[in-house]
Amino acid sequence: MGRQPPVSGAFSWQLRQMVNDWDFYIDLENAEFVDCGLKRTMIVRLSFLAAVPAKAISGTIGAVPQKTMEIIRNQLGSYIIG
């Protein structure tokens, strides 16, 4: 797992709000997410990603596997590039 810039407001337990082909589904049944620190299955709402200063976050909020970060970055990059 790589060190990533902090993000805020992007994780949701409201799975019914997932936007297919945009948001990222994190299924805790997937072995890749066993050590991520999340307590339940959720989605990463890509429309709500925001960079915040590291000092604005107190304590550890979890970890995202490098492979997952690459998928999310590619998805965002594809959208930005068009």
C-alpha positions in Angstrom: 0.0 0.0 0.0 1.4 3.3 -1.0 1.3 6.6 0.8 -1.6 8.7 -0.7 -2.6 12.3 -0.3 -5.4 12.7 2.3 -9.0 12.8 0.9 -12.2 13.9 2.6 -15.9 13.2 2.1 -15.5 10.5 -0.5 -16.5 7.3 1.4 -20.1 6.3 1.8 -22.1 3.4 3.3 -25.1 4.4 1.2 -24.5 1.8 -1.5 -27.8 2.7 -3.3 -26.2 6.0 -4.3 -23.4 4.4 -6.3 -23.0 5.7 -9.8 -22.0 2.8 -12.0 -18.9 3.2 -14.1 -17.9 6.1 -11.9 -17.9 5.4 -8.1 -15.7 2.6 -6.8 -17.2 -0.3 -4.8 -15.2 -1.6 -1.8 -16.4 -5.0 -0.8 -14.8 -6.1 2.5 -15.3 -9.7 1.4 -12.5 -9.1 -1.1 -9.2 -10.2 0.5 -7.5 -7.0 -0.9 -9.5 -4.9 1.6 -9.0 -7.0 4.8 -6.3 -4.7 6.2 -7.7 -1.4 4.9 -9.2 -0.2 8.2 -12.8 0.1 7.0 -15.5 -1.5 9.1 -18.1 -2.2 6.4 -18.6 -2.4 2.7 -18.8 1.0 1.1 -18.3 3.0 -2.0 -15.7 5.7 -2.9 -17.8 8.6 -4.3 -15.4 10.0 -6.9 -17.5 13.2 -7.3 -16.8 14.0 -3.6 -13.0 13.5 -3.6 -11.2 16.5 -2.1 -7.6 17.1 -1.2 -7.0 18.4 2.3 -3.8 19.2 4.1 -2.4 16.2 6.1 -2.4 18.3 9.2 -6.2 18.6 9.0 -6.5 14.8 9.6 -5.9 13.6 13.2 -4.9 10.0 13.4 -5.1 7.2 10.9 -8.2 6.9 8.8 -7.4 3.7 6.9 -5.4 2.6 3.9 -6.1 2.0 0.3 -4.2 -0.7 -1.6 -2.0 0.6 -4.4 -3.8 -1.4 -7.0 -7.1 0.2 -6.0 -5.6 3.7 -6.1 -4.4 3.0 -9.7 -7.9 2.0 -10.7 -9.4 5.1 -9.1 -6.7 7.4 -10.7 -7.3 5.8 -14.1 -11.0 6.3 -13.8 -10.6 9.9 -12.9 -8.0 10.5 -15.5 -10.2 9.0 -18.2 -13.0 11.3 -17.2 -10.7 14.4 -17.2 -9.1 13.6 -20.5 -12.4 12.7 -22.1 
